[in-house]
Every structure is written in structure tokens, then in C-alpha cells.
Amino acid sequence: MARIDDGLCLLAKGLAGAESYQGPPAVLVREGRVAALGQEALEQGAERVELPELWLSPAPLDAHVHLYLGPGPEEAMEAWRQAGVAAVRDLGHKPHRATPHDDGGPPLLRNACVGLGAEGEAAYWIAARLSGPQAFALAAREQIGRGAAVIKLFATGLLDFQHPGQVCHPQALTDEEIAAAVGEAHAAGLPVSVHASGETAVRQALDQGADGIEHGFFLGRDTLETMARKGVWWSPTLAPIQAHLDDPQGRHDAATLAALAEIVDRQAAQIKLGEELGVNLVMGSDAGSYNLPHGEALFQEMTSWLDAGVSPDTVFLASTRRAARVMGLAGELGEIAQGARAWLLGTPEDPRRDPLLWRRPLWRNF
């Protein structure tokens, strides 16, 4: 793998992720950023790196990981680095954990810090346990003070693997609790993303101003149309359920596996419908969950979407420009554009037609 630090002009077979640009497939890199494209890049007199057999693209991002699930944050971040991923977003950890450190990357790290959930029967195992609007407002302010890039709420429990369509403790939070956290986040200029499955809980999150839905199983057309109309992002995390269905450790009996297969089929159909309706699909793998190792998990999620019939171009966009926007990194990552970080991958064909080519790039510069 080559490393490009400064003052070189990359001349490739094609560029993916430079949608607003037309011209020669050339990229001038200075101080680690894209300084110019096309003819302007060629005219700067910089030393050229010829890549005539390769397409250049921005490296992908993963907008839903859990760095404390697995070997630990440092090892997880190294796995993402080795996988050629430009940024990850850690979506919540237990209150006693230290916030994972962003060392400037690659990859960049965006944190939710501690996720916020309910007390009692509906408590979520990795979330703070809170009750009442004041407690949620205070906890949101605390995460903002710790440097959170997003406030994460846990509005439902886990899926019921034995009963497709059901969620354990399906509605954990009150309208007022969600609204209190959303108000604090929005006042600070931060988005709110909600772990929610089932139409009732997702509708509740949408009604209270949530910016994103994580997981979102068992939705219908009406809810997806509302999400599309409001511009709410959706990370449907199909790979974690597929990982349980694959069940390499033999955790599940035959009846559970049959139920898991139905859940996978239903969610796959919803993702495809969401694409057709214009929902803002964003790639997030839930890495660290069962059988989803950091780094590789992103490609497992991409595979699940492609198997569901989602177009490769949508998978590409969900992993680049859309993910960057959701993570607060628009203009920094997810595109080849002047001023963006020049963290690029080289593949033998256009990754907009086959994003799984990112799994084994032939060239990278970070």
C-alpha cells in the first residue's frame, strides 16, 4: 500500500465519490487534503502517481459501532484502521466506562458517550438508567460536556428472537423524556439518534424530533414514508440478526433459528422499501455484537443490504457522503472534493457498482 503525504498528483482510471465534478480523473493532494481535481490538479506541476488500472474513492465510514463490545477500544480502532475505514461512530457505552479517545485518525472517532435509557423493567443493559424529563435533560447536558457528537437514546429493548415482530419492553421512554433530551441536544447543535424498533416507538421518536433511528425493525410503509418526508436517517443494522442466524457458536435452537430467518426477511424487505421511498439510509454495522468483529462488520452489513436487493450505488452513498453528513463530517470525509481529507482507496472497478471491492483495496494512502 502506498502512502501519500504531500504534493503529489494522483492520476487514476476513474473517480467515485466526486459527483459534482467532471473532467480528467486526477487528484492533487497537499497536506493530507484534496487540493484540486482534474485539469487544475494536472496543471500544478506536482509529481504524478500513475494509477491507470484503479478507481479512486473516499474510504467508507461506519455510523454505528460499540467499541467496548469486543477486545476493547484500542484494539477495535486498530481493526478499523486495518480495514481501511475513514471514521466510526461509537453509539453508547455503560456509565462507568471512559469515553474512547479520538487520536485524530484515521479513522476519526465520533462518540455518543453514555447512552440514555429507562429505569426498571425496561432498562437497557448498556445505557444509563434514568427517570423523568429533568434527569434526561441533565444527562444529555453531561454527555455534551464530555464531548459527545450525538446524543443516543434507548427507547426499546432487544428484539424477541422467538417471536418475529415483537420487542422486549417495546416502549421504554415517555414523550417528555425524549423531548427533554432532544431539546438539550438541539440547543447545543447536536443530533439525537434513537435505538428504537416497532412502529409505536419509532413514531414516538419521530414525533419528539429525533434525527435518526437505529435498528428500526418491524416498520411499515407509513412510518417509512414519514421518515423520508422528515429526512430522518435510518441505520437498519441487518447484519447483527444475520449473524445470530448464522450462529457459529450454536446458541440457538431450531425454532429460534426459524424465527430469526423471518426477522431477517422482514427487515431486508423493509430496507429495500425504504430505499424505494427515499429514506435516508445510512450504513451502520452494530460492530462488536455477536459474530460482528470490528472492521469486518461493515462489509457484513453491506453484504446484507446487497442481498436484500438494495442497489450498490445506495450502499456506496450510505457508506460515504450520507454517513459523513450524519456523523458531522460533511466536507471532511465521504467524498473526493476540494478541502476534504484525502483518505482514499483504489479498486480495480468502480465501487459504486460493487462497494464490496473496498474489502480488499489494491491501493490506499492512509
PyMOL commands that set and color helices and strands:
alter all, ss='L'
color gray80, all
select helices_A, chain A and resi 38-42+73-82+120-122+133-145+175-187+199-207+221-230+239-246+254-277+296-307+312-319+321-326+355-359
alter helices_A, ss='H'
color red, helices_A
select strands_A, chain A and resi 8-15+26-30+33-37+47-58+61-65+87-90+108-111+115-118+127-130+151-154+192-196+212-215+233-235+280-281+344-347+363-364
alter strands_A, ss='S'
color yellow, strands_A
deselect
rebuild
show_as cartoon
